[in-house]
Structures are given as C-alpha cells and as structure tokens.
Amino acid sequence: MIFEESFKKMKFILVLWVCSFFAGATNCWPPVEFPKTYDSWYECSREAHVESLKVLSTLGFKQVNDMQMATKYYCKVVRIY
C-alpha cells in the first residue's frame, strides 16, 4: 500500500538523445529534456517514439541514413510532493 501511494506521486520527464552509430562508434548529441511531465512510464515512452519520429524526419533521409542516426530515450522520475 505504501509503495502504491508513493508511486502515484511520481511523474516522468522525457530525456531524448540523437545519436550516430556510424562506423561502429556511438556519438550522441547532448540530451534534450522535454518540459512536459507524464503520469506514467507508458505515456512517456510512447511520446519518446513520437518525438523520435519528428527528430528523424527533420534530419531527413539522407543524413539519417548516411550517418546511421537513431534516438535513445529515458523517462526520468520526478517526485511530486
């Protein structure tokens, strides 16, 4: 019961990296923290995929393909008091 109550007070912030995996090396840009908070890991991780599509679309086919770019994400816990 105590665990459930503390879990309800948690929110999540999306942290997204854009990385190049060219030639077997991983090089990532500094992470971007999105200001919106999410009520669950599920919502945050779904939004990570939406934002990833936006980023990759903005970079375009040629740059993403040539530099073997992809995104990675983390949903950072934020405690609500």
Buried (B, 14 or more C-beta within 10 A) or exposed (E): EEEEEEEEEBBBBBBBBBBBEEEEEEEBEEBBEBEEBBEEEEBBBEBBEEBBEEBBEEBEEEEBEEBBBBBBBBBBEEEEE
